[in-house]
């Protein structure tokens, strides 16, 4: 019982760290990467579809991204989705490919991105703490119902706290690296 509860909590915490890593990768750092567009949804024949499923990406230089749709009829829809996205891209299309040139980041814009990253990091840590709270409640119920002893419950809680601390530190580490990357000129 204890092992199952701790394993489930650890798996969920691992997933929260992965989600934080993915969220951080969507925030731009001055270099054009396909990861910036991983959350962009295109209205493709009436259904929202991820851009990665509709096109291939190429980066001829650090600030330019070429997006080549697999289906040329989706060109307009992709261009519209890029314009409406929060990435801040200004796409131009030549009839076959979409060229996105990322503007140079100003210091103020970099600081805004750092604030966004910190908010996403805090959201991830809140998620980890919520997972911990639910697991602790489950452990407390097991002790209360007499399925496990109080000593076993206390030991399991210490393990849970150690896992929580490890996962929040992992998120903090990701946050520091992304912040340094954003402020690098």
SULWOWO-V445060 format. One record per residue. N is the residue number from 0. RES is the residue in one letter. BURIAL is b if it has 24 or more other ideal C-beta (glycine too) atoms within 12 Angstrom, else e. D_FIRST is the distance of its C-alpha to the first C-alpha in Angstrom with 1 decimal. Layout:
n->N res->RES burial->BURIAL d_first->D_FIRST
n->N res->RES burial->BURIAL d_first->D_FIRST
This chain:
n->0 res->X burial->e d_first->0.0
n->1 res->X burial->b d_first->3.8
n->2 res->X burial->e d_first->5.5
n->3 res->X burial->e d_first->5.2
n->4 res->X burial->b d_first->6.3
n->5 res->X burial->b d_first->8.7
n->6 res->X burial->e d_first->9.9
n->7 res->X burial->e d_first->10.7
n->8 res->X burial->b d_first->12.4
n->9 res->X burial->b d_first->14.3
n->10 res->X burial->e d_first->15.5
n->11 res->X burial->b d_first->16.8
n->12 res->X burial->b d_first->18.4
n->13 res->X burial->e d_first->20.0
n->14 res->X burial->e d_first->21.4
n->15 res->X burial->b d_first->22.8
n->16 res->X burial->b d_first->24.6
n->17 res->X burial->e d_first->26.0
n->18 res->X burial->b d_first->27.3
n->19 res->X burial->b d_first->28.9
n->20 res->X burial->b d_first->30.6
n->21 res->X burial->e d_first->31.9
n->22 res->X burial->b d_first->33.2
n->23 res->X burial->b d_first->34.9
n->24 res->X burial->b d_first->36.6
n->25 res->X burial->b d_first->38.2
n->26 res->X burial->b d_first->40.1
n->27 res->X burial->b d_first->43.4
n->28 res->X burial->b d_first->44.8
n->29 res->X burial->b d_first->48.4
n->30 res->X burial->e d_first->47.7
n->31 res->X burial->b d_first->47.5
n->32 res->X burial->b d_first->44.4
n->33 res->X burial->b d_first->42.9
n->34 res->X burial->b d_first->39.6
n->35 res->X burial->b d_first->41.5
n->36 res->X burial->b d_first->41.8
n->37 res->X burial->e d_first->38.3
n->38 res->X burial->b d_first->37.7
n->39 res->X burial->b d_first->41.2
n->40 res->X burial->e d_first->41.3
n->41 res->X burial->b d_first->44.5
n->42 res->X burial->e d_first->45.8
n->43 res->X burial->b d_first->46.4
n->44 res->X burial->e d_first->48.1
n->45 res->X burial->e d_first->46.4
n->46 res->X burial->e d_first->42.8
n->47 res->X burial->e d_first->41.2
n->48 res->X burial->e d_first->40.7
n->49 res->X burial->e d_first->39.6
n->50 res->X burial->b d_first->42.6
n->51 res->X burial->e d_first->41.2
n->52 res->X burial->e d_first->41.3
n->53 res->X burial->b d_first->45.0
n->54 res->X burial->b d_first->46.6
n->55 res->X burial->e d_first->46.9
n->56 res->X burial->b d_first->47.3
n->57 res->X burial->e d_first->49.6
n->58 res->X burial->e d_first->50.4
n->59 res->X burial->e d_first->54.0
n->60 res->X burial->e d_first->53.9
n->61 res->X burial->e d_first->51.6
n->62 res->X burial->e d_first->52.3
n->63 res->X burial->b d_first->53.0
n->64 res->X burial->b d_first->50.7
n->65 res->X burial->b d_first->52.1
n->66 res->X burial->b d_first->50.2
n->67 res->X burial->b d_first->51.4
n->68 res->X burial->b d_first->50.3
n->69 res->X burial->e d_first->49.8
n->70 res->X burial->e d_first->51.5
n->71 res->X burial->e d_first->54.6
n->72 res->X burial->e d_first->54.6
n->73 res->X burial->b d_first->51.5
n->74 res->X burial->b d_first->53.4
n->75 res->X burial->e d_first->54.3
n->76 res->X burial->b d_first->50.8
n->77 res->X burial->b d_first->49.3
n->78 res->X burial->b d_first->51.9
n->79 res->X burial->e d_first->51.3
n->80 res->X burial->b d_first->47.6
n->81 res->X burial->b d_first->48.2
n->82 res->X burial->e d_first->50.7
n->83 res->X burial->e d_first->48.4
n->84 res->X burial->b d_first->45.4
n->85 res->X burial->e d_first->44.5
n->86 res->X burial->b d_first->45.1
n->87 res->X burial->b d_first->48.7
n->88 res->X burial->b d_first->50.2
n->89 res->X burial->e d_first->53.7
n->90 res->X burial->b d_first->53.9
n->91 res->X burial->e d_first->57.2
n->92 res->X burial->b d_first->57.7
n->93 res->X burial->e d_first->60.6
n->94 res->X burial->e d_first->60.0
n->95 res->X burial->e d_first->57.8
n->96 res->X burial->b d_first->55.4
n->97 res->X burial->b d_first->54.1
n->98 res->X burial->b d_first->54.8
n->99 res->X burial->b d_first->52.7
n->100 res->X burial->e d_first->54.1
n->101 res->X burial->b d_first->51.8
n->102 res->X burial->e d_first->53.9
n->103 res->X burial->e d_first->54.0
n->104 res->X burial->b d_first->51.5
n->105 res->X burial->e d_first->53.2
n->106 res->X burial->e d_first->51.8
n->107 res->X burial->e d_first->51.1
n->108 res->X burial->e d_first->49.2
n->109 res->X burial->b d_first->47.1
n->110 res->X burial->e d_first->46.2
n->111 res->X burial->e d_first->45.2
n->112 res->X burial->b d_first->42.9
n->113 res->X burial->b d_first->41.4
n->114 res->X burial->e d_first->40.7
n->115 res->X burial->b d_first->39.0
n->116 res->X burial->b d_first->36.9
n->117 res->X burial->b d_first->35.9
n->118 res->X burial->e d_first->35.0
n->119 res->X burial->b d_first->32.8
n->120 res->X burial->b d_first->31.1
n->121 res->X burial->e d_first->30.5
n->122 res->X burial->e d_first->29.0
n->123 res->X burial->b d_first->26.6
n->124 res->X burial->b d_first->25.6
n->125 res->X burial->e d_first->25.2
n->126 res->X burial->b d_first->22.9
n->127 res->X burial->b d_first->20.7
n->128 res->X burial->b d_first->20.8
n->129 res->X burial->e d_first->19.8
n->130 res->X burial->b d_first->16.7
n->131 res->X burial->b d_first->15.9
n->132 res->X burial->e d_first->16.7
n->133 res->X burial->e d_first->14.5
n->134 res->X burial->b d_first->11.4
n->135 res->X burial->b d_first->12.7
n->136 res->X burial->e d_first->13.2
n->137 res->X burial->b d_first->9.7
n->138 res->X burial->b d_first->8.8
n->139 res->X burial->e d_first->12.0
n->140 res->X burial->e d_first->11.2
n->141 res->X burial->b d_first->8.2
n->142 res->X burial->b d_first->10.9
n->143 res->X burial->e d_first->13.6
n->144 res->X burial->e d_first->12.4
n->145 res->X burial->e d_first->12.0
n->146 res->X burial->e d_first->8.5
n->147 res->X burial->b d_first->8.4
n->148 res->X burial->e d_first->11.8
n->149 res->X burial->e d_first->13.8
n->150 res->X burial->e d_first->14.3
n->151 res->X burial->e d_first->10.8
n->152 res->X burial->b d_first->10.6
n->153 res->X burial->e d_first->14.0
n->154 res->X burial->e d_first->13.2
n->155 res->X burial->b d_first->10.4
n->156 res->X burial->b d_first->13.1
n->157 res->X burial->e d_first->15.7
n->158 res->X burial->b d_first->14.0
n->159 res->X burial->b d_first->13.7
n->160 res->X burial->b d_first->17.3
n->161 res->X burial->e d_first->18.5
n->162 res->X burial->b d_first->17.2
n->163 res->X burial->b d_first->18.9
n->164 res->X burial->e d_first->22.0
n->165 res->X burial->e d_first->22.2
n->166 res->X burial->b d_first->22.1
n->167 res->X burial->b d_first->24.6
n->168 res->X burial->e d_first->26.8
n->169 res->X burial->b d_first->26.8
n->170 res->X burial->b d_first->28.0
n->171 res->X burial->e d_first->30.6
n->172 res->X burial->e d_first->31.8
n->173 res->X burial->b d_first->32.2
n->174 res->X burial->b d_first->34.0
n->175 res->X burial->e d_first->36.4
n->176 res->X burial->e d_first->37.3
n->177 res->X burial->b d_first->38.0
n->178 res->X burial->b d_first->40.0
n->179 res->X burial->e d_first->42.1
n->180 res->X burial->b d_first->42.6
n->181 res->X burial->b d_first->43.9
n->182 res->X burial->e d_first->46.2
n->183 res->X burial->e d_first->47.7
n->184 res->X burial->e d_first->51.2
